[in-house]
Amino acid sequence: MRLSLVMVTSEELDRLSRDPSQVAPLLLRRRPESHLAMDKEWHGIQFLLTGEPWPVSNPLGIVIFGANDIGEDLGYGPARTLTVEQVKEVATKLSETSTEVLRGRYDVRAMTEEKIYPEVWEREGNAALDWLMVGYLRLVDFYLLASTRGCAVVLAIL
């Protein structure tokens, strides 16, 4: 399971809402200037950001799982979207959340008990934490760029 995030304009988001059959092709098309493909670190980052393995309704809770369903089930649920305003709010919250704060929340026992994917925490220890931090910084950069560009985001676990 991997997380795919794509920046889109508000107009593109409106078109996708009218024709959700275009969501999967959008997520699978790799455009380096507007796309972020994350490996399995997404679930660990979600847990470090929120203390929960699954979506919660706050700005940090929608970073990984988005806010609004769009289209059909893509295997692990439908794609989700964030509006331009939500992207700005997420970018602000992420820029206020340092890697030091997240490192302090790293608890291999809790992550193992919660079955945080990919369930390597006890075996990998601090190496897994370093991997999560690299992914987190890529995610922050993506949202900051999307916010600066005035973009919405479409994302899905594929």
Summary of the structure (lengths in Angstrom):
residues: 158
radius of gyration: 15.1
end to end distance: 5.5
largest distance: 45.8
contacts: 492
relative contact order: 0.25
helix: 53%
strand: 17%
